Amino acid sequence: MLSESSWPSKFERRLGRAAKLLARGRQEAALGELRNATEFARWRPEAIQEMIDFTAVFQEQVDPGMRRYLDRLCQDLEFLMERAAAAAGVEAEGSPYSVATVMDRFHEKTGIELHLESVLDLTRIGEGRSACLETSEKAWARLGEFHFHVELTPGEDDAQSLRRGVSPGEDPDADGVYWKHVHPEPRGRPFWAASTFRANVRLNWFPPSGAKGNTRQLRILLDVLDGLESPGDQRR
C-alpha cells in the first residue's frame, strides 16, 4: 500500500528546521526549508495557516535582498489557503457519489490522499459543474497520471456532460474502459488514454508506458470505482 501518513511529520520537521535556521540568521536556508514544507502543507488549512503565521514573523526581520522571495512565498500560501477552503466547500456535493466518498474510497484502497484540483462550472452553457480530483506526482509515478471527475450538479444534457470526448457509438472493453489513441501535435509521441464511468464519477487514466492494456495500476483505480457501488460506501 502506498502511504502518505508521514506527511504531517515531514511538514513539522521542515518547519522546525526553518525556525532553527532563522534563529541563526541563515535566512536563505530558512526560506528553502519553508519552500520544502509547502509541499506537505497543500490542502491542509491548519498547516498552511501555521506557515502563514511563521512567515509573518519572518517578514519582521527579513533582509532587503530576501524580501521579494518571501513575498512570493506569502502569495503562494494565500493561494493555497483559498484553494483548500474551496475544497472543503464542495466535499459534500455530488450524487449519488459525493467528492468526499471518492476521496475516502481512494484513501481506503491506496493509502494516498486525493485533493481537489479545480471546480469546472459550465452551467452558463448548460453543462453543469464538476470537481477534478488529483494526487501527488509521487503517486502518479506509481499509478500513472490520473484524474477523477465528480459531477456536482448535472447539466441540461446529463448524459453528455460527464462523457465529453467519448463518441455516442463507441463501445468500452470488457472492463468498461473506453480507450482513445491520442496523437499530440505537431511531433509528439502518440499514446493511449483511458476513461471509464460510475454514475456521476469519471476516471481518466494515462498509462505510464503509453500503451493500451489493463495493468495492475489501472486495476487499482478500477477497484476504487467498483468500491463506490458497495452498500457501505453509499452512506454519504
C-alpha positions in Angstrom: 0.0 0.0 0.0 1.2 3.5 -0.8 1.1 5.8 2.2 1.3 9.5 2.9 0.7 9.1 6.6 4.2 10.5 7.2 3.4 13.8 5.6 2.5 15.7 8.8 5.7 14.7 10.5 7.7 15.7 7.4 6.0 19.1 7.4 6.7 19.6 11.1 10.4 18.7 10.6 10.8 21.1 7.8 9.1 23.9 9.6 11.2 23.2 12.7 14.4 23.4 10.6 13.3 26.7 9.1 12.8 28.1 12.6 16.2 27.0 13.8 17.9 28.4 10.6 16.0 31.7 11.0 17.2 31.9 14.6 20.8 31.5 13.4 20.4 34.3 10.8 20.5 31.9 7.9 17.6 33.4 6.1 18.1 31.9 2.6 18.4 28.4 4.0 15.3 29.0 6.1 13.3 30.1 3.1 14.4 27.0 1.3 13.0 24.8 4.1 9.8 26.8 4.0 9.5 26.0 0.3 10.0 22.3 1.1 7.4 22.5 3.8 4.9 23.9 1.4 4.7 20.6 -0.5 3.5 18.9 2.7 1.1 21.7 3.7 -1.0 21.6 0.5 -4.7 21.1 1.1 -4.2 21.2 4.9 -5.7 24.6 6.1 -4.2 24.2 9.6 -0.7 23.6 8.2 -1.0 26.4 5.7 -2.1 28.8 8.5 0.9 27.7 10.5 3.2 28.6 7.6 1.4 32.0 7.2 2.0 32.7 10.9 5.6 31.8 10.6 6.2 34.0 7.5 4.6 36.9 9.4 7.4 36.6 12.0 10.0 36.1 9.2 8.9 39.3 7.5 9.7 41.4 10.6 13.4 40.5 10.3 13.9 39.6 6.6 16.9 41.1 4.8 16.0 43.5 2.0 17.6 41.2 -0.6 15.3 38.3 0.5 12.1 40.2 0.8 10.8 39.6 -2.7 11.3 35.9 -2.4 9.5 35.8 0.9 6.7 38.0 -0.6 6.3 35.4 -3.4 6.0 32.6 -0.9 3.3 34.5 1.0 1.4 34.9 -2.2 1.6 31.2 -2.8 0.4 30.4 0.7 -2.6 32.7 0.2 -3.5 30.9 -3.0 -3.1 27.5 -1.3 -5.4 28.6 1.6 -8.1 29.8 -0.9 -7.9 26.5 -2.7 -8.1 24.5 0.5 -11.1 26.5 1.6 -12.8 25.9 -1.8 -12.1 22.1 -1.4 -13.8 22.0 2.0 -16.9 23.6 0.5 -17.6 21.0 -2.2 -16.7 17.8 -0.4 -20.3 17.0 0.4 -21.5 17.7 -3.1 -22.3 15.2 -5.8 -24.9 12.5 -6.2 -25.1 9.5 -5.9 -21.3 9.7 -5.1 -20.0 12.8 -3.3 -16.5 14.2 -3.6 -15.8 13.0 0.0 -17.0 9.5 -0.9 -14.5 9.3 -3.8 -11.7 10.7 -1.6 -12.5 8.2 1.2 -12.6 5.2 -1.1 -9.4 6.1 -2.8 -7.6 6.6 0.5 -9.0 3.3 1.8 -7.7 1.4 -1.2 -4.3 3.1 -1.7 -3.3 4.9 1.5 -3.0 8.1 -0.6 -5.0 11.3 -0.3 -6.9 12.9 -3.2 -7.1 16.6 -3.4 -9.5 19.0 -5.2 -7.6 20.5 -8.1 -10.3 22.6 -9.6 -14.1 23.1 -10.0 -15.3 23.5 -13.6 -18.5 25.4 -13.8 -20.2 25.2 -17.2 -23.7 26.0 -16.1 -23.8 29.0 -18.4 -23.7 26.7 -21.5 -25.9 24.0 -19.9 -23.2 21.5 -18.9 -23.3 21.7 -15.1 -20.5 21.7 -12.5 -17.8 19.1 -11.8 -14.8 18.7 -9.5 -11.4 17.4 -10.6 -9.6 15.3 -8.0 -5.8 14.7 -8.2 -3.0 13.5 -6.0 0.8 13.9 -5.8 3.3 13.5 -8.6 4.9 10.8 -6.4 1.6 8.8 -6.6 1.4 9.4 -10.3 4.8 7.9 -10.7 3.5 4.7 -9.1 0.0 4.6 -10.7 0.3 6.7 -13.9 -1.3 10.1 -14.3 -5.0 10.1 -13.5 -7.8 12.4 -12.6 -11.2 11.7 -11.0 -14.0 14.0 -12.1 -17.1 14.1 -9.9 -20.2 15.7 -11.3 -21.6 18.1 -8.7 -24.6 19.3 -10.5 -25.8 17.8 -13.8 -26.1 19.8 -17.0 -29.1 20.0 -19.2 -27.9 17.1 -21.2 -26.9 14.9 -18.3 -25.7 12.0 -20.5 -23.1 14.2 -22.3 -21.8 16.4 -19.6 -19.5 13.8 -18.0 -18.8 11.8 -21.2 -17.2 14.6 -23.1 -14.8 13.2 -25.7 -16.5 9.7 -25.8 -18.4 9.1 -29.0 -22.0 8.0 -28.6 -21.5 4.9 -30.6 -18.2 3.9 -29.1 -18.0 0.7 -27.1 -15.9 0.0 -24.0 -13.7 -3.0 -23.5 -14.7 -5.9 -21.2 -13.8 -3.9 -18.1 -16.0 -0.9 -19.1 -13.0 1.2 -20.2 -13.1 3.5 -23.2 -9.7 3.8 -25.0 -8.6 6.7 -27.2 -5.4 6.8 -29.2 -4.0 10.4 -28.8 -1.7 11.9 -31.4 -0.1 15.1 -30.0 0.7 17.9 -32.4 3.0 18.6 -34.1 5.5 15.9 -33.4 4.5 14.4 -30.1 4.7 10.7 -29.5 1.2 9.0 -29.8 -0.2 7.4 -26.6 -3.3 5.7 -25.3 -5.7 7.3 -22.8 -8.4 5.5 -20.8 -11.7 6.7 -19.5 -14.4 4.9 -17.5 -17.5 5.9 -15.5 -19.5 5.0 -12.4 -22.7 7.1 -12.2 -21.6 10.7 -11.6 -17.8 9.8 -11.4 -15.4 9.7 -14.3 -11.8 8.4 -14.3 -9.2 9.5 -16.8 -6.0 7.5 -16.8 -2.8 7.9 -18.8 -0.7 4.7 -18.8 3.0 5.4 -17.9 4.0 3.3 -20.9 1.6 5.0 -23.2 0.3 1.5 -24.2 -3.2 0.2 -24.1 -3.9 -2.5 -21.6 -5.5 -3.5 -18.2 -2.4 -3.2 -16.0 -2.1 -3.5 -12.2 -2.2 0.2 -11.9 -5.4 0.5 -13.8 -7.0 -2.4 -11.8 -6.3 -0.5 -8.6 -8.1 2.6 -9.9 -11.0 0.5 -11.2 -11.3 -1.1 -7.8 -11.7 2.3 -6.3 -14.6 2.9 -8.6 -16.1 -0.5 -8.1 -16.0 0.1 -4.3 -18.2 3.1 -4.7 -21.1 0.9 -5.6 -20.9 -1.2 -2.4 -23.7 -0.5 0.1 -21.3 0.6 2.7 -19.9 3.3 0.5 -23.2 4.8 -0.4 -23.9 6.2 3.1 -22.6 9.7 2.2 
